[in-house]
Amino acid sequence: MKKLATVATLAILTASSVSAEGFYVGAGISQERLSPDDAPLSFKSTNAIALIGYDINDMISVEAETSLPVSKDNSTESLSEIPTDFSVYHTAVFAKFTLPTSGSFKPFARAGMTK
C-alpha cells in the first residue's frame, strides 16, 4: 500500500511539473508623474508591478500584469482645503511576440490593453 501511495504521489508531482512548464512570473517597480499644463500641481506614484505569463510556443506568449501603489502623493487644494490622495493602479493583458534568435538575447514586442 505504501508503494502504491509513493508511486501515485510521484505521478502527481511529475504531472504538475510538466503542466507548469511554460509559466513564468516577474516583478518590477515603476514611477508615474503627472503634471497637467493648466494646473499648478503635480503628483507622482511609485508602484510595485507583478506579472504572470505563459509561453504558448517559442514565439508567442500571453501575459497579465497589475500594479499597486507603494507610495503616493497627498495634496490639499487651496480653494477647498480638502486633502486628496493621488495614486495610480493598472491592470493589463498582453500578447507577446518574440523573434527567434540563436543567442540568449531575444527581442520581443507586446500588444494589449491596459486599464
Backbone as JSON Lines, residues from 0, in Angstrom:
{"i":0,"aa":"M","n":[0.82,-1.19,0.0],"ca":[0.0,0.0,0.0],"c":[0.87,1.26,0.0]}
{"i":1,"aa":"K","n":[1.96,1.24,0.8],"ca":[2.85,2.41,0.84],"c":[3.51,2.63,-0.51]}
{"i":2,"aa":"K","n":[3.87,1.54,-1.21],"ca":[4.49,1.68,-2.53],"c":[3.51,2.31,-3.51]}
{"i":3,"aa":"L","n":[2.25,1.91,-3.45],"ca":[1.24,2.47,-4.34],"c":[1.05,3.96,-4.06]}
{"i":4,"aa":"A","n":[1.02,4.35,-2.78],"ca":[0.88,5.76,-2.43],"c":[2.1,6.56,-2.88]}
{"i":5,"aa":"T","n":[3.29,5.98,-2.76],"ca":[4.5,6.66,-3.21],"c":[4.49,6.84,-4.72]}
{"i":6,"aa":"V","n":[4.12,5.81,-5.46],"ca":[4.06,5.89,-6.91],"c":[3.0,6.92,-7.34]}
{"i":7,"aa":"A","n":[1.85,6.93,-6.69],"ca":[0.79,7.89,-7.02],"c":[1.26,9.32,-6.74]}
{"i":8,"aa":"T","n":[1.94,9.52,-5.61],"ca":[2.45,10.85,-5.28],"c":[3.48,11.32,-6.3]}
{"i":9,"aa":"L","n":[4.4,10.44,-6.68],"ca":[5.39,10.79,-7.7],"c":[4.73,11.1,-9.04]}
{"i":10,"aa":"A","n":[3.7,10.35,-9.4],"ca":[3.0,10.6,-10.66],"c":[2.31,11.96,-10.64]}
{"i":11,"aa":"I","n":[1.7,12.32,-9.51],"ca":[1.04,13.62,-9.39],"c":[2.06,14.74,-9.46]}
{"i":12,"aa":"L","n":[3.19,14.61,-8.75],"ca":[4.22,15.65,-8.78],"c":[4.82,15.8,-10.17]}
{"i":13,"aa":"T","n":[5.05,14.68,-10.86],"ca":[5.59,14.74,-12.21],"c":[4.6,15.4,-13.16]}
{"i":14,"aa":"A","n":[3.33,15.06,-13.06],"ca":[2.32,15.64,-13.94],"c":[2.17,17.14,-13.7]}
{"i":15,"aa":"S","n":[2.22,17.57,-12.44],"ca":[2.06,19.0,-12.18],"c":[3.29,19.79,-12.62]}
{"i":16,"aa":"S","n":[4.48,19.2,-12.55],"ca":[5.65,19.93,-13.01],"c":[5.66,20.04,-14.53]}
{"i":17,"aa":"V","n":[5.13,19.06,-15.23],"ca":[5.04,19.13,-16.68],"c":[4.0,20.16,-17.09]}
{"i":18,"aa":"S","n":[2.86,20.2,-16.41],"ca":[1.83,21.17,-16.77],"c":[2.23,22.6,-16.41]}
{"i":19,"aa":"A","n":[3.18,22.76,-15.49],"ca":[3.64,24.1,-15.11],"c":[4.69,24.63,-16.09]}
{"i":20,"aa":"E","n":[5.15,23.81,-17.0],"ca":[6.16,24.25,-17.96],"c":[5.58,25.34,-18.86]}
{"i":21,"aa":"G","n":[6.34,26.39,-19.06],"ca":[5.88,27.49,-19.88],"c":[5.39,28.69,-19.08]}
{"i":22,"aa":"F","n":[5.06,28.5,-17.82],"ca":[4.63,29.61,-16.97],"c":[5.84,30.36,-16.44]}
{"i":23,"aa":"Y","n":[5.71,31.67,-16.28],"ca":[6.77,32.47,-15.68],"c":[6.15,33.64,-14.94]}
{"i":24,"aa":"V","n":[6.9,34.2,-14.01],"ca":[6.45,35.35,-13.23],"c":[7.53,36.43,-13.28]}
{"i":25,"aa":"G","n":[7.12,37.66,-13.0],"ca":[8.05,38.77,-12.97],"c":[7.58,39.82,-11.98]}
{"i":26,"aa":"A","n":[8.47,40.7,-11.6],"ca":[8.15,41.78,-10.67],"c":[8.96,43.01,-11.07]}
{"i":27,"aa":"G","n":[8.46,44.17,-10.68],"ca":[9.17,45.4,-11.01],"c":[8.66,46.57,-10.21]}
{"i":28,"aa":"I","n":[9.3,47.7,-10.4],"ca":[8.93,48.96,-9.75],"c":[8.76,50.0,-10.85]}
{"i":29,"aa":"S","n":[7.73,50.82,-10.74],"ca":[7.55,51.91,-11.7],"c":[7.2,53.19,-10.95]}
{"i":30,"aa":"Q","n":[7.43,54.31,-11.61],"ca":[7.05,55.6,-11.02],"c":[6.37,56.43,-12.1]}
{"i":31,"aa":"E","n":[5.16,56.88,-11.8],"ca":[4.4,57.72,-12.71],"c":[4.37,59.14,-12.15]}
{"i":32,"aa":"R","n":[4.56,60.11,-13.02],"ca":[4.49,61.52,-12.65],"c":[3.47,62.19,-13.56]}
{"i":33,"aa":"L","n":[2.61,63.01,-12.96],"ca":[1.6,63.73,-13.71],"c":[1.67,65.2,-13.33]}
{"i":34,"aa":"S","n":[1.85,66.04,-14.32],"ca":[1.83,67.48,-14.1],"c":[1.09,68.13,-15.27]}
{"i":35,"aa":"P","n":[-0.23,68.33,-15.13],"ca":[-1.02,68.92,-16.22],"c":[-0.54,70.33,-16.55]}
{"i":36,"aa":"D","n":[-0.65,70.71,-17.82],"ca":[-0.19,72.02,-18.28],"c":[-0.97,73.17,-17.64]}
{"i":37,"aa":"D","n":[-2.28,73.0,-17.47],"ca":[-3.09,74.11,-16.98],"c":[-3.32,74.08,-15.47]}
{"i":38,"aa":"A","n":[-2.69,73.15,-14.76],"ca":[-2.88,73.04,-13.3],"c":[-1.56,73.35,-12.58]}
{"i":39,"aa":"P","n":[-1.63,74.01,-11.44],"ca":[-0.4,74.35,-10.72],"c":[0.18,73.19,-9.91]}
{"i":40,"aa":"L","n":[-0.51,72.06,-9.84],"ca":[0.01,70.97,-9.01],"c":[0.5,69.83,-9.88]}
{"i":41,"aa":"S","n":[1.35,69.0,-9.31],"ca":[1.82,67.77,-9.95],"c":[1.91,66.71,-8.88]}
{"i":42,"aa":"F","n":[1.88,65.44,-9.3],"ca":[2.0,64.36,-8.32],"c":[2.75,63.19,-8.94]}
{"i":43,"aa":"K","n":[3.2,62.29,-8.06],"ca":[3.86,61.07,-8.52],"c":[3.37,59.9,-7.67]}
{"i":44,"aa":"S","n":[3.43,58.73,-8.26],"ca":[3.03,57.5,-7.59],"c":[4.07,56.43,-7.89]}
{"i":45,"aa":"T","n":[4.61,55.79,-6.87],"ca":[5.56,54.7,-7.04],"c":[4.8,53.39,-6.84]}
{"i":46,"aa":"N","n":[4.92,52.48,-7.81],"ca":[4.12,51.26,-7.81],"c":[4.99,50.0,-7.85]}
{"i":47,"aa":"A","n":[4.48,48.94,-7.24],"ca":[5.07,47.6,-7.38],"c":[4.27,46.88,-8.46]}
{"i":48,"aa":"I","n":[4.97,46.25,-9.4],"ca":[4.33,45.57,-10.53],"c":[4.54,44.06,-10.4]}
{"i":49,"aa":"A","n":[3.46,43.3,-10.62],"ca":[3.52,41.84,-10.65],"c":[3.06,41.38,-12.03]}
{"i":50,"aa":"L","n":[3.76,40.4,-12.6],"ca":[3.47,39.9,-13.94],"c":[3.45,38.39,-13.93]}
{"i":51,"aa":"I","n":[2.52,37.79,-14.65],"ca":[2.5,36.34,-14.86],"c":[2.31,36.11,-16.35]}
{"i":52,"aa":"G","n":[3.0,35.11,-16.88],"ca":[2.93,34.84,-18.3],"c":[2.96,33.36,-18.61]}
{"i":53,"aa":"Y","n":[2.59,33.04,-19.83],"ca":[2.62,31.65,-20.29],"c":[3.13,31.63,-21.73]}
{"i":54,"aa":"D","n":[4.17,30.84,-21.98],"ca":[4.72,30.66,-23.33],"c":[3.88,29.62,-24.07]}
{"i":55,"aa":"I","n":[3.15,30.06,-25.08],"ca":[2.38,29.13,-25.9],"c":[3.32,28.32,-26.78]}
{"i":56,"aa":"N","n":[4.28,29.01,-27.38],"ca":[5.36,28.35,-28.12],"c":[6.58,29.26,-28.03]}
{"i":57,"aa":"D","n":[7.61,29.01,-28.84],"ca":[8.84,29.81,-28.75],"c":[8.65,31.26,-29.16]}
{"i":58,"aa":"M","n":[7.6,31.55,-29.94],"ca":[7.43,32.9,-30.47],"c":[6.23,33.66,-29.89]}
{"i":59,"aa":"I","n":[5.27,32.99,-29.28],"ca":[4.06,33.65,-28.81],"c":[3.82,33.33,-27.34]}
{"i":60,"aa":"S","n":[3.54,34.39,-26.56],"ca":[3.22,34.25,-25.14],"c":[2.03,35.14,-24.82]}
{"i":61,"aa":"V","n":[1.39,34.86,-23.7],"ca":[0.35,35.75,-23.17],"c":[0.8,36.17,-21.77]}
{"i":62,"aa":"E","n":[0.52,37.45,-21.42],"ca":[0.94,37.99,-20.13],"c":[-0.18,38.78,-19.5]}
{"i":63,"aa":"A","n":[-0.23,38.76,-18.18],"ca":[-1.15,39.61,-17.41],"c":[-0.3,40.34,-16.38]}
{"i":64,"aa":"E","n":[-0.66,41.59,-16.13],"ca":[0.17,42.44,-15.27],"c":[-0.75,43.33,-14.42]}
{"i":65,"aa":"T","n":[-0.33,43.61,-13.22],"ca":[-1.05,44.54,-12.36],"c":[-0.05,45.32,-11.52]}
{"i":66,"aa":"S","n":[-0.5,46.47,-11.0],"ca":[0.37,47.26,-10.14],"c":[-0.42,47.8,-8.96]}
{"i":67,"aa":"L","n":[0.28,47.96,-7.86],"ca":[-0.29,48.53,-6.64],"c":[0.63,49.63,-6.14]}
{"i":68,"aa":"P","n":[0.06,50.75,-5.67],"ca":[0.92,51.84,-5.21],"c":[1.67,51.47,-3.93]}
{"i":69,"aa":"V","n":[2.96,51.8,-3.92],"ca":[3.79,51.62,-2.74],"c":[3.84,52.93,-1.96]}
{"i":70,"aa":"S","n":[3.95,54.03,-2.69],"ca":[3.88,55.36,-2.08],"c":[3.09,56.27,-3.0]}
{"i":71,"aa":"K","n":[2.42,57.24,-2.42],"ca":[1.6,58.15,-3.21],"c":[1.68,59.55,-2.63]}
{"i":72,"aa":"D","n":[1.35,60.54,-3.44],"ca":[1.38,61.94,-3.0],"c":[0.06,62.33,-2.36]}
{"i":73,"aa":"N","n":[0.16,63.23,-1.41],"ca":[-1.02,63.84,-0.8],"c":[-1.0,65.32,-1.16]}
{"i":74,"aa":"S","n":[-2.18,65.87,-1.39],"ca":[-2.25,67.27,-1.76],"c":[-3.52,67.87,-1.16]}
{"i":75,"aa":"T","n":[-3.44,69.15,-0.84],"ca":[-4.61,69.89,-0.39],"c":[-4.83,71.03,-1.37]}
{"i":76,"aa":"E","n":[-5.99,71.02,-2.02],"ca":[-6.3,72.08,-2.97],"c":[-6.55,73.36,-2.21]}
{"i":77,"aa":"S","n":[-5.99,74.46,-2.68],"ca":[-6.03,75.73,-1.95],"c":[-7.44,76.29,-1.79]}
{"i":78,"aa":"L","n":[-8.32,76.04,-2.75],"ca":[-9.67,76.6,-2.66],"c":[-10.58,75.81,-1.73]}
{"i":79,"aa":"S","n":[-10.47,74.49,-1.72],"ca":[-11.43,73.69,-0.95],"c":[-10.88,73.2,0.38]}
{"i":80,"aa":"E","n":[-9.56,73.22,0.57],"ca":[-8.92,72.73,1.79],"c":[-9.24,71.25,2.05]}
{"i":81,"aa":"I","n":[-9.54,70.49,1.01],"ca":[-9.83,69.06,1.15],"c":[-8.58,68.28,0.76]}
{"i":82,"aa":"P","n":[-8.05,67.45,1.68],"ca":[-6.87,66.65,1.31],"c":[-7.24,65.57,0.31]}
{"i":83,"aa":"T","n":[-6.35,65.32,-0.63],"ca":[-6.6,64.34,-1.69],"c":[-5.38,63.42,-1.81]}
{"i":84,"aa":"D","n":[-5.63,62.11,-1.92],"ca":[-4.56,61.14,-2.19],"c":[-4.52,60.89,-3.69]}
{"i":85,"aa":"F","n":[-3.31,60.89,-4.26],"ca":[-3.11,60.58,-5.66],"c":[-2.36,59.26,-5.76]}
{"i":86,"aa":"S","n":[-2.91,58.34,-6.51],"ca":[-2.21,57.07,-6.75],"c":[-2.65,56.53,-8.1]}
{"i":87,"aa":"V","n":[-1.83,55.65,-8.66],"ca":[-2.09,55.07,-9.97],"c":[-2.12,53.55,-9.82]}
{"i":88,"aa":"Y","n":[-3.18,52.94,-10.32],"ca":[-3.3,51.48,-10.38],"c":[-3.41,51.11,-11.85]}
{"i":89,"aa":"H","n":[-2.99,49.91,-12.21],"ca":[-3.27,49.45,-13.56],"c":[-3.33,47.93,-13.6]}
{"i":90,"aa":"T","n":[-4.12,47.43,-14.52],"ca":[-4.15,46.01,-14.87],"c":[-4.02,45.94,-16.39]}
{"i":91,"aa":"A","n":[-3.38,44.91,-16.88],"ca":[-3.13,44.83,-18.32],"c":[-3.06,43.37,-18.76]}
{"i":92,"aa":"V","n":[-3.39,43.16,-20.02],"ca":[-3.28,41.85,-20.67],"c":[-2.56,42.08,-22.0]}
{"i":93,"aa":"F","n":[-1.56,41.24,-22.28],"ca":[-0.75,41.42,-23.49],"c":[-0.57,40.1,-24.23]}
{"i":94,"aa":"A","n":[-0.37,40.21,-25.53],"ca":[0.17,39.13,-26.34],"c":[1.62,39.53,-26.62]}
{"i":95,"aa":"K","n":[2.54,38.63,-26.4],"ca":[3.96,38.93,-26.58],"c":[4.5,38.1,-27.74]}
{"i":96,"aa":"F","n":[5.14,38.79,-28.69],"ca":[5.7,38.15,-29.87],"c":[7.23,38.25,-29.8]}
{"i":97,"aa":"T","n":[7.91,37.11,-29.79],"ca":[9.37,37.05,-29.66],"c":[9.99,36.63,-30.98]}
{"i":98,"aa":"L","n":[11.06,37.33,-31.38],"ca":[11.79,36.95,-32.58],"c":[12.69,35.75,-32.28]}
{"i":99,"aa":"P","n":[12.66,34.74,-33.12],"ca":[13.53,33.58,-32.87],"c":[14.99,33.92,-33.19]}
{"i":100,"aa":"T","n":[15.84,33.79,-32.2],"ca":[17.27,34.02,-32.38],"c":[18.03,32.84,-31.8]}
{"i":101,"aa":"S","n":[19.28,32.7,-32.19],"ca":[20.07,31.57,-31.69],"c":[20.78,31.91,-30.38]}
{"i":102,"aa":"G","n":[20.89,33.19,-30.04],"ca":[21.59,33.58,-28.82],"c":[20.65,33.72,-27.63]}
{"i":103,"aa":"S","n":[21.19,34.23,-26.53],"ca":[20.38,34.4,-25.33],"c":[19.58,35.71,-25.37]}
{"i":104,"aa":"F","n":[19.93,36.63,-26.28],"ca":[19.21,37.89,-26.44],"c":[17.99,37.64,-27.32]}
{"i":105,"aa":"K","n":[16.78,37.89,-26.81],"ca":[15.54,37.63,-27.54],"c":[14.7,38.9,-27.6]}
{"i":106,"aa":"P","n":[14.73,39.65,-28.7],"ca":[13.89,40.84,-28.82],"c":[12.42,40.45,-28.92]}
{"i":107,"aa":"F","n":[11.54,41.29,-28.33],"ca":[10.11,40.98,-28.36],"c":[9.3,42.27,-28.46]}
{"i":108,"aa":"A","n":[8.03,42.11,-28.81],"ca":[7.07,43.22,-28.84],"c":[5.81,42.74,-28.12]}
{"i":109,"aa":"R","n":[5.2,43.66,-27.37],"ca":[3.95,43.34,-26.67],"c":[2.83,44.22,-27.21]}
{"i":110,"aa":"A","n":[1.67,43.63,-27.38],"ca":[0.48,44.37,-27.79],"c":[-0.66,43.93,-26.89]}
{"i":111,"aa":"G","n":[-1.43,44.89,-26.38],"ca":[-2.51,44.51,-25.5],"c":[-3.33,45.68,-25.03]}
{"i":112,"aa":"M","n":[-4.0,45.5,-23.92],"ca":[-4.87,46.53,-23.36],"c":[-4.53,46.76,-21.91]}
{"i":113,"aa":"T","n":[-4.59,48.03,-21.5],"ca":[-4.31,48.42,-20.12],"c":[-5.48,49.22,-19.6]}
{"i":114,"aa":"K","n":[-5.83,48.97,-18.36],"ca":[-6.89,49.76,-17.71],"c":[-6.32,50.38,-16.46]}
